[in-house]
Amino acid sequence: MKTHRFYEDLPRRDKFSDLAQPKAFTPLPQDWLVGCCDIVDSTGLIAAGRYKTVNMIGASVISALINAMQGRAFPYVFGGDGASFAIPPAEQDSCHQILSNLRSWVSAEFSVDLRAALLPVAWIRAEGLEVRVARHAVSAGVDYAMFSGGGLAWAEQQMKADGFSVPASEHVTPPDLTGLSCRWSNIRARNGSIISLVMLPPRQGESRGFLQVVRDVLALAAQLERSGHPVPQSGPPLHYPPRGLALEAHVSRGSTPLALRKIRLLVNSAIAGLMMRSGRRFGSFDPVHYRAMLSTNADFRKFDDGLKMTIDCDPETRNQLIDLLQRATTAGHIRYGLHEQDEAMVTCIVPSATRDDHVHFVDGATGGYASAAAALKAKDQQAGLRPG
């Protein structure tokens, strides 16, 4: 049976809370593959103030795959310091080459070590785990994949132990990262603090308690303005020169000298900034509509073998959330890590500024999901739990 259209044929669910139900997810076809990437020592890079670089590299994995797929839909999820995804078997060779090239390019361009792994979903099922997928539509033009079943988390742990590794290519080949950008300035918390939460099921035991905690957390977040969405409806602030311009120059230069690429981006950013600030329509580009869709399309919450959220939280709700999480941890229903910061940031993939299919990955600006995951790992180690 042909399974390449599996993901394209999945229903698009527009209500995020519906995804707290297991029936919302469908198992991947048996012949599909699962891939993942992450950055070695992202904690050290965060401490050195390079988390924007970490986010950009994580998003570059998704950008390179999107461009290689040429419009064919596939499930992926952004994790802050990496990404996970699934592909049909026909894309295996192309994907393997992209991951191999990315590893060598990231090392050469940023002096950062990127890990990558690719394996059949059948191998995950042989471990008694599953990879289930759903599609969450945030707008008519954009939907994001959601994952459950524990299979992705297991694959990531195997990757960190050098399992199923995709080796770096011998030659540095710049990837096609058309559309990847990070020109927007960080977004300051409007209500108190930006909280990045990573909440996972317990290693052992039933999941009903975990699902109830998910519902409780979502109900608490629903009391916040726009459920805690950290990106204003008018979009993020835009300053000149953009803080992420040097990073964008690195990821988009190809064989162009870096200095020349920076000059081009400075000119382009100045023009784009004037258009954005004017609020006037230029041909088919409407800056007011674009900024509104940026906010609508942002992925500030997701299911990735657990619940991940980056929300703008007032002090009272923050205290209620932490109390809820701690009580659920004591009861053995969840494991969690949390990181607080003053700002959020967005990393964007924009195929065309005149369409509504641009995607925007939201994370905390000073560690976000990577720091929350590190806090969760430290708790696990303190409790004597092994990784994986």
Summary of the structure (lengths in Angstrom):
residues: 388
radius of gyration: 20.0
end to end distance: 32.7
largest distance: 60.5
contacts: 1317
relative contact order: 0.17
helix: 41%
strand: 23%
